[in-house]
């Protein structure tokens, strides 16, 4: 007969009594916890204990109380091995894991002796009472503060959560022995409006956070990310270390958290940050990475448009260009590729000419750019002559292309816009700037749009 959830809870409470009694009799365990900066009040409140050495201490006591070994193993307090059934937790600091109602559903533990080659952290296995994907360490103690404030702080480790509580941050919880899941987020989303995930600065922390932030359905929640900075020598630092060094440091660190998309933007940009202003390939690669991320994970087109507009601003591009790639719907009307080129060419050429290769990602623009050759430069309007450096090969090709194809195409497009009564002021201004205010426009009966 399988062990029931009620029996698991009963066995856990009996085990907790044994662990607490053993802690009171083990000076080394007490010294370790004291050295970590935990006060007697915190030790008592969180029920910190000690699992004795030896392989069958807990088993013997529970057996004496009338429980058989199979039942104890099913409850997650023992395990079967080559030499029979033995205690799961041995010579370790123990931390009881309770659900929101205070029921003791499992245990977390960690080694504390120098040179112990066992796993640093060891948690109860899943049982009829304990499901890791739905359990949050410290939820019983944090629940009131979470519901009052509307916010929850999620840290990586149990010790981190306890340290934050001791420092006054009573909204902290931790995933219990597993990576944060969408189930965890959904549970917290029912309790709080805002969920702040605290991460380490190392590569593992970044990968884990990206995984969480891109979970299907995660966009339904207001997620923030708080990244813990590295130590002075580049070492990994966690919330426990921060508040042990300075309990008030948390109050200064918490306001540095950012939104889900703010974090993803910074993380996507980081590999290209040093070369973004000088290397075309970096600019194209980052635009592709960011565009693909937005296309796959933005909540809707409105959110996506705002996100790509930010990247466009960073790159000095027209937001419409990247938005077209994000939506996957390229401009259908003939001539809009010309308009995109025109919008770029009417700006300061020295500032934007290195962006033009990136525009080949847009098929209609690629058709325009393809075939630019080494033709001799032709005369341009005075402002463009001043902007283009003499002898520049790319500029020479641009000048030739300008007069041979782009300017006539722009003139024809502008005429069509005027005939159709099109009110797209930005496009008309771009085309007007390209054509020149004194140039005749095919088929236009009205005046050109003012450039002012």
Phi, psi and omega in degrees: 000129183291147179291142182270159175304323180296321179290323177300314180297320180295315178295320179298319180295321177295320178295321179298321177299319179293316181295320180293320179294320179293325179297318180296339182255007183241096183302325182295320178293318178297318181295321180297312181295320178295322179294335177281358175090010180277134182279161175304325180294319179292318179301317180290314184298322183266359175066034180301136183225189180219126175271118187297159173294169182096160186263348188220024181297308180294317180303315182297315182294319180289325176295320178298335179273000173106010180259138179273162186299322180299318179295318180296320179294318178297331179281357176086015182257354179213165179216152180271140178220190182297331181260018179102197182274136179220167179299140176286315183260122181220125178054052183221152168288135180244148178228119179290140177250120183242153176276183185298335179273355179095001178290133180280106189257341183190182177227146166251159180205164175209153175287159179218350179271141177299131176088359177294122184264011176283172178301136183301314179241141179216125180246163175301147172287169178292144181223178175301344182254335189243115176240114187300321185291350181239006186251137178234118180295132177089000183298328180295324181271338183265346190305313183298314180294325179295311183291327179290320185269337184078015181220147177230146179248122182251119179249173186280317189244155179300318180296322176302315181298315181296317181299319179295319177300316180297328180277358176109353178270091188268012178259007188276137173223170178221149172293137187268091173075020179203168175289153179298136183241169177295330176296317176303312183298318180297318178298313181293326179296336177279343182258332188221151176283324185237133179243116178256122179261125180262127185232156174280162183277355184280173184297321180298319179296320180293317180296317180296320181291318178300319178300316181295313185292343181251012177297141177302131179089355184292337183294348179285351184245150177273094182260138173238156180235130176244112182265125179282123180292157177291161177287176184300336180251021179080010182279156178292136179233139179241170182303324178301312181295323182295310184283337174292321180287323183203099183304334181276352184297329182299321181297329178278331184280322186303319180295352180274000179296154182230166179289168180304309183287330176297318179294313181297323177300310181296319181291323179290325182284330189309315182296341184252359190304319186285337185246000187298326184275348186239341187241120182297319181299322178296319180296316179294316182297315180294319178300318178296314180299312182293317179299318179295321179296313180296315181301325184273335192231356177295148183294318180203179183297326180297313178295319180299319180297320179294321182291318180288332177296325178294317178296320179300318179298318179298322183271351183075027181254164174288126179305328181299329181294311181287325179300322179298321178291321181298313183286340182077005180250099180287151179304131184270330185288136179299141176097346181289334173297318177300321181296323179294316176297317182300319181299322178287316185293335181281351177273181179299112186297322181299329184277328190247355188294333180286353179274340189303320177303328180294335182288348179293349176290342178267115188306318182292324177288322179302322180296328179284317185287327181302136176094359176299125186239204184258030181299153178294142181296144176250168185293138177239167172304152186308315181300323181287325177301319181291328184282330184273124179291138180297140175081001181282123184299314180296321179296320179299315178296321180296319180297317180296314181297321180307304186283329185283320188227314189292314183297314176299320180295320179295320179298315181294319181295318180296319177300318179296319179298318180294316179299322183279353183071027181297135183256014179287089188298318183299317181292318181295321178295320180297314180293322178298317179298323181289316183288319186101132187296340183263002184271143178289144181247125185298123174080007183263128177260342180263181178276159178288156178294136179293141178277352180282000000 
